[in-house]
C-alpha cells in the first residue's frame, strides 16, 4: 500500500489466454472502419504536466498534500499522516513553503506529498516524498539527521507497522469511522457522482483489507489495538522527560513522524466515531504534550 494512509486499489490484469477465434472475430474492426483508422491513426499523448496554476508566476516552495482549500490557505495540518509528516518537518527546519491541495492522481509519481522547489519557471523538478529528506538536508545543512538514520530505522517500525496498521483499520475498516471520516475526506471531494463514490469507497476499503492481510490470515481488531498500545508505550519510554526524541534541541524527522499520527488521533476535528487509539495514546502524558508543543508550529502560521 502506498502513501501510508490512503490505500491505492490494485488493478486486476487480464489473463493472457488466447480467445476462441469466433470471439476474436466478433470484436475485430470492420474493414471500412480499419481503413479510416489507417488513414487517421490514433495518437498517444504524453503524460499530463503538472497543474498549470503551479507553474504560472509562482513564488516559493510548494508542497502538494491532502487538504482542503481552507486548510491550505491557513496552513493547517494535512489530514493524511504521510503528508503531515513532511509538512511538519519542513516547518521544524524553517523552510518556507505554501500548501497546495492535491490528490494522488495529480502527482507525477502517483503519490502525495510532492514538492515543487522555488526555482525559475521551466526548470522546476517535482521532488517526491522519498527524496524530500535529501533535498531538505541540502537546503539547511542538517547533517545530524543522517547520523540518526540507524536509530530512526529501529524505532520507525513502531510507526510504519504497528501504529499504521491500527490506523488503517480504524480509518477504513471500521464502518462508523469510514462513513464519518474517510468518505468525507477522501471520497466525497473527488466526485459528485454517487455511483463513482460507491466504487471508490469499496476500492479503498478493499485495498486496506488486502494490506492488513499481508501479515496475517485474518484481521484481529483486538490484536491491532494491543500492538498499537505497545508501540505508544515504547515511544513514551523513548521520549522520556525530553522535549524531543533523541534529545534533539529542535524537533527532527522522527518527531514529525510521530506527530503525524498522534496529532490526527487526538484531533477532535477529524470527527472520529470510534477511537480506541486515542484512549491508548492519552495514557502517555509525555506523548500528548509532545504533540501539543509541535502543534504550536502550525498555530503560528495561522496568526
C-alpha positions in Angstrom: 0.0 0.0 0.0 1.2 3.4 -0.8 1.1 6.8 0.8 0.7 5.5 4.3 -3.0 6.1 4.8 -4.7 6.4 1.5 -4.6 2.9 0.0 -4.3 2.7 -3.8 -6.5 0.0 -5.3 -4.7 -2.7 -7.2 -5.7 -3.1 -10.8 -6.5 -6.6 -12.0 -4.6 -7.7 -15.0 -6.4 -9.6 -17.8 -5.1 -13.1 -18.3 -3.1 -13.9 -21.4 -5.1 -16.9 -22.6 -6.0 -16.8 -26.3 -9.6 -16.2 -27.1 -11.5 -18.5 -29.4 -11.4 -17.4 -33.0 -15.1 -16.6 -33.2 -14.9 -14.2 -30.2 -11.8 -12.5 -31.6 -13.5 -12.1 -35.0 -16.6 -10.7 -33.2 -14.5 -7.9 -31.7 -12.4 -7.3 -34.9 -12.6 -3.9 -36.6 -14.7 -3.9 -39.8 -12.6 -3.2 -42.9 -14.2 0.2 -43.7 -13.5 1.4 -40.2 -10.0 0.0 -40.3 -9.3 2.0 -43.4 -10.3 5.2 -41.6 -8.0 4.5 -38.7 -5.2 3.6 -41.1 -5.6 7.0 -42.7 -6.0 8.8 -39.4 -4.2 6.7 -36.8 -4.8 7.1 -33.1 -2.4 9.4 -31.3 -0.9 8.5 -27.9 -0.4 11.7 -25.9 2.4 12.2 -23.4 1.7 12.1 -19.6 0.0 15.1 -18.1 2.1 18.0 -17.0 1.8 19.4 -13.5 -1.3 21.7 -12.9 -0.8 25.0 -14.7 -1.6 27.0 -11.6 1.6 25.6 -10.0 3.8 26.9 -12.8 2.3 30.3 -13.5 4.1 33.2 -11.8 4.5 31.2 -8.6 7.0 32.2 -5.9 8.4 30.0 -3.1 8.3 26.3 -2.4 5.0 24.5 -2.9 4.1 21.3 -1.0 1.2 19.3 -2.6 -0.8 17.5 0.1 -4.1 16.1 1.0 -6.1 19.0 2.4 -8.9 21.3 1.5 -8.8 24.9 0.2 -9.4 26.5 3.6 -6.7 24.3 5.2 -4.2 25.2 2.5 -4.9 29.0 2.9 -4.3 28.8 6.7 -1.5 26.3 6.6 -3.4 23.8 8.8 -2.1 20.2 9.3 -2.9 17.8 6.5 -5.4 15.0 7.4 -3.0 12.4 5.9 -0.2 11.2 8.1 2.4 10.9 5.3 1.7 14.4 4.1 1.6 15.8 7.6 5.0 14.2 8.4 6.7 16.2 5.7 4.6 19.3 6.2 5.7 19.3 9.9 9.3 18.6 9.2 9.6 21.5 6.7 8.2 23.8 9.5 10.7 22.4 12.0 13.7 23.1 9.9 12.3 26.5 9.0 12.0 26.1 5.2 9.2 28.4 4.0 6.6 26.8 1.7 3.0 27.1 0.6 0.4 24.3 0.8 -1.5 23.2 -2.3 -4.5 20.9 -2.1 -3.9 17.9 -4.3 -4.5 14.1 -4.7 -2.6 11.1 -5.8 -3.8 11.4 -9.4 -2.3 14.8 -9.7 1.1 13.7 -8.5 3.8 13.0 -11.1 4.8 9.9 -9.0 1.3 8.9 -8.3 1.6 9.6 -4.5 1.5 12.5 -2.2 3.1 14.5 -1.0 5.5 16.1 -3.5 7.2 19.4 -3.5 7.9 22.0 -6.3 11.0 23.9 -5.2 11.4 27.6 -5.6 13.3 27.7 -9.0 12.9 29.6 -12.2 9.8 28.5 -14.2 10.7 25.8 -16.7 13.3 24.1 -14.6 11.1 23.1 -11.6 11.5 19.4 -10.8 8.9 17.8 -8.6 10.5 16.2 -5.5 8.7 13.1 -4.3 8.4 12.2 -0.7 11.2 9.6 -0.8 13.7 12.3 -1.9 12.5 15.1 0.4 14.9 14.4 3.2 17.9 14.6 0.9 16.6 17.9 -0.5 16.0 19.3 2.9 19.4 18.4 4.2 20.9 20.1 1.1 18.9 23.3 1.9 19.5 23.7 5.6 22.6 21.5 6.1 21.1 19.5 8.9 23.6 16.7 8.6 22.8 15.5 12.1 19.7 13.9 10.7 21.9 11.5 8.7 23.6 10.4 11.9 20.3 9.4 13.4 19.3 7.2 10.5 20.2 3.9 12.2 18.2 4.7 15.4 15.4 6.1 13.3 15.1 2.9 11.3 14.9 0.8 14.5 12.1 2.8 16.0 10.3 3.7 12.8 8.8 0.1 12.6 6.7 1.1 15.6 5.1 3.7 13.4 5.2 2.1 10.0 3.8 -1.3 11.1 2.1 -1.3 14.5 0.5 2.1 14.6 0.0 2.3 10.9 -1.9 -1.0 10.7 -4.2 0.1 13.6 -4.7 3.4 11.8 -5.7 1.7 8.6 -8.2 -0.4 10.3 -9.7 2.5 12.3 -9.9 4.7 9.2 -11.1 2.3 6.5 -12.4 -0.9 8.1 -14.4 0.5 11.0 -17.8 1.3 9.4 -18.6 4.3 11.5 -15.2 5.9 11.0 -15.2 5.2 7.3 -18.5 7.0 6.8 -17.7 9.9 9.1 -14.0 10.4 8.3 -12.5 8.6 5.3 -15.5 9.0 3.0 -15.8 12.7 3.8 -12.0 13.4 3.3 -11.0 11.0 0.5 -14.1 10.0 -1.4 -16.7 12.8 -1.5 -14.3 15.6 -2.7 -13.4 13.6 -5.8 -16.8 13.5 -7.5 -20.5 14.2 -7.1 -21.5 11.0 -8.9 -22.9 8.6 -6.3 -22.1 5.5 -8.3 -18.4 6.5 -8.7 -18.3 7.4 -5.0 -19.6 3.9 -4.1 -17.0 2.2 -6.3 -14.1 4.3 -4.9 -15.2 3.7 -1.3 -15.3 0.0 -2.0 -11.8 0.1 -3.6 -10.3 2.0 -0.7 -11.7 -0.5 1.9 -10.6 -3.5 -0.2 -7.1 -2.1 -0.6 -6.8 -1.5 3.2 -8.1 -5.0 3.9 -5.5 -6.6 1.5 -2.8 -4.6 3.1 -3.7 -5.8 6.6 -3.9 -9.4 5.4 -0.4 -9.4 4.1 0.9 -10.3 7.5 -1.9 -12.3 9.0 -4.6 -14.8 7.9 -7.4 -12.7 9.4 -7.9 -9.2 10.8 -7.9 -9.3 14.6 -9.0 -5.9 15.8 -8.0 -6.6 19.4 -4.5 -7.6 18.3 -4.1 -4.5 16.2 -5.1 -2.2 19.0 -2.9 -4.1 21.5 0.1 -3.7 19.2 -0.6 0.0 18.8 -0.8 0.4 22.6 2.6 -1.3 23.0 4.0 1.0 20.3 2.8 4.0 22.2 4.3 2.6 25.4 7.7 2.2 23.6 7.6 5.7 22.1 6.7 7.1 25.5 9.7 5.4 27.1 12.0 6.6 24.3 10.9 10.2 24.7 11.0 10.2 28.5 11.0 13.7 30.0 12.7 15.2 27.0 11.1 17.8 24.7 12.1 16.0 21.5 13.1 12.5 20.5 16.8 11.6 20.7 17.3 14.6 22.9 17.5 17.0 20.0 17.4 20.7 20.7 14.9 21.2 17.9 12.3 18.7 16.6 13.5 16.5 13.8 12.2 14.0 11.3 11.3 11.4 13.8 9.4 13.9 15.9 7.5 14.8 12.7 6.8 11.1 12.0 5.3 10.6 15.5 3.4 13.9 15.4 1.8 12.9 12.1 -0.1 10.1 13.9 -0.5 11.5 17.4 -2.0 14.7 16.2 -4.6 13.2 13.9 -5.5 10.6 16.5 -6.1 13.3 19.1 -7.6 15.9 16.7 -11.3 16.3 17.5 -11.8 18.0 14.1 -11.3 14.6 12.4 -14.7 13.6 13.5 -13.8 10.1 14.9 -16.8 8.0 15.9 -14.7 5.1 17.3 -11.2 5.9 18.6 -9.6 3.4 20.9 -6.3 4.7 19.7 -7.0 7.9 21.5 -7.6 6.1 24.7 -4.3 4.2 24.4 -2.3 7.3 23.4 -3.8 9.6 26.1 -2.4 7.3 28.8 1.1 8.7 27.9 1.2 12.3 29.1 4.6 13.0 27.5 3.4 12.0 24.1 0.3 14.2 24.4 2.5 17.1 25.5 4.9 16.4 22.7 2.0 16.7 20.2 0.8 19.9 21.8 4.2 21.5 21.6 4.7 20.7 17.9 1.2 21.8 17.1 2.3 25.4 18.1 4.4 25.5 14.9 1.1 25.4 12.9 -0.7 27.8 15.1 2.0 30.4 14.5 1.4 30.2 10.7 -2.4 30.9 11.2 -1.8 34.1 13.0 
